[in-house]
Amino acid sequence: MGARILAITNQKGGVGKTTTTVNLGASLAAAKKRVLLVDLDPQGNATMGSGIEKGALSKTVYHLLILEKKLDEVRMMSPAGGYDVIPANRELAGAEVELVGESGRETRLKEALHSVSGEYDYILIDCPPALNLLTVNGLCAAHAVMIPMQCEYYALEGLSDLIKTIKRVRANLNPDLQIEGLLRTMFDPRNTLAQQVSDQLQQHFGDKVYRTVIPRNVRLAEAPSFGLPAMVHDRNSKGASAYLTLAGEILNRHMQQVNR
């Protein structure tokens, strides 16, 4: 059995995508799962949030995709999170242009991950907030997509664009790609609109919406500035405990799928 590969994506920025990747990775690692986090965002926030100084890196995911370096040459351990990381920094911004003329450009990441799939239980890919060639690489490599989203007015509109992209990738490049689930992030239950959008999501997507809801939480927001996942920064915070609950929900779902 190889790793379960999840692309964590939403073309809208600021929805808790990187926060989800880092904290879900740390929560799965705390549950004794072997986890690899792939940072596909040139901002390198998942790298920094895992306690790795992105400015000092000599090899990144850029070298994996463009120069076809071996994954072992690029992989690092997150001392804070207890998982492995394929880090990223600004260098990755040039990858999009450089990949355009390359053959097999959409499947570079998939090929690179294939060699280590057996070493992990979960591979989490933090995609950039855009529907670009880097995101397509993430979607081609993944078994399923996790979509973090805020319950606000424009969220549903953006969601339909993302679902169209997923369908296109499924039709042309990765026929097995599924939607793993929709995750409600930065949720404030006192906000009437948030509650309405949440209800609409559940009506429309049913059990594709995770039961776990990630609350708006100061500890979650400040943890990356310390280079730590929230559960290391403050394990008792509401944010950290929500991600531990999410990890449990995902593990249960996968157990049920395997047993079917």
CORDA-V989507 format. One record per residue. RES is the residue in three letters. SS is DSSP state (h for helix, s for strand, l for the rest). Layout:
BEGIN
RES_SS, RES_SS
END
This chain:
BEGIN
MET_l, GLY_l, ALA_l, ARG_s, ILE_s, LEU_s, ALA_s, ILE_s, THR_l, ASN_l, GLN_l, LYS_l, GLY_l, GLY_l, VAL_l, GLY_l, LYS_h, THR_h, THR_h, THR_h, THR_h, VAL_h, ASN_h, LEU_h, GLY_h, ALA_h, SER_h, LEU_h, ALA_h, ALA_h, ALA_l, LYS_l, LYS_l, ARG_l, VAL_s, LEU_s, LEU_s, VAL_s, ASP_s, LEU_l, ASP_l, PRO_l, GLN_l, GLY_l, ASN_h, ALA_h, THR_h, MET_h, GLY_h, SER_l, GLY_l, ILE_l, GLU_l, LYS_h, GLY_h, ALA_h, LEU_l, SER_l, LYS_l, THR_l, VAL_h, TYR_h, HIS_h, LEU_h, LEU_h, ILE_l, LEU_l, GLU_l, LYS_l, LYS_l, LEU_h, ASP_h, GLU_h, VAL_h, ARG_s, MET_s, MET_s, SER_l, PRO_l, ALA_l, GLY_l, GLY_l, TYR_l, ASP_s, VAL_s, ILE_s, PRO_l, ALA_l, ASN_l, ARG_h, GLU_h, LEU_h, ALA_h, GLY_h, ALA_h, GLU_h, VAL_h, GLU_h, LEU_h, VAL_h, GLY_l, GLU_l, SER_l, GLY_l, ARG_h, GLU_h, THR_h, ARG_h, LEU_h, LYS_h, GLU_h, ALA_h, LEU_h, HIS_h, SER_l, VAL_l, SER_h, GLY_h, GLU_h, TYR_l, ASP_l, TYR_s, ILE_s, LEU_s, ILE_s, ASP_s, CYS_l, PRO_l, PRO_l, ALA_l, LEU_l, ASN_l, LEU_h, LEU_h, THR_h, VAL_h, ASN_h, GLY_h, LEU_h, CYS_h, ALA_h, ALA_l, HIS_l, ALA_s, VAL_s, MET_s, ILE_s, PRO_s, MET_s, GLN_s, CYS_l, GLU_l, TYR_l, TYR_l, ALA_h, LEU_h, GLU_h, GLY_h, LEU_h, SER_h, ASP_h, LEU_h, ILE_h, LYS_h, THR_h, ILE_h, LYS_h, ARG_h, VAL_h, ARG_h, ALA_h, ASN_h, LEU_l, ASN_l, PRO_l, ASP_l, LEU_l, GLN_s, ILE_s, GLU_s, GLY_s, LEU_s, LEU_s, ARG_s, THR_s, MET_s, PHE_s, ASP_l, PRO_l, ARG_l, ASN_l, THR_h, LEU_h, ALA_h, GLN_h, GLN_h, VAL_h, SER_h, ASP_h, GLN_h, LEU_h, GLN_h, GLN_h, HIS_h, PHE_h, GLY_h, ASP_h, LYS_h, VAL_s, TYR_s, ARG_s, THR_s, VAL_s, ILE_s, PRO_s, ARG_l, ASN_l, VAL_h, ARG_h, LEU_h, ALA_h, GLU_h, ALA_h, PRO_h, SER_h, PHE_h, GLY_l, LEU_l, PRO_l, ALA_h, MET_h, VAL_h, HIS_h, ASP_l, ARG_l, ASN_l, SER_l, LYS_h, GLY_h, ALA_h, SER_h, ALA_h, TYR_h, LEU_h, THR_h, LEU_h, ALA_h, GLY_h, GLU_h, ILE_h, LEU_h, ASN_h, ARG_h, HIS_h, MET_h, GLN_h, GLN_h, VAL_h, ASN_h, ARG_l
END
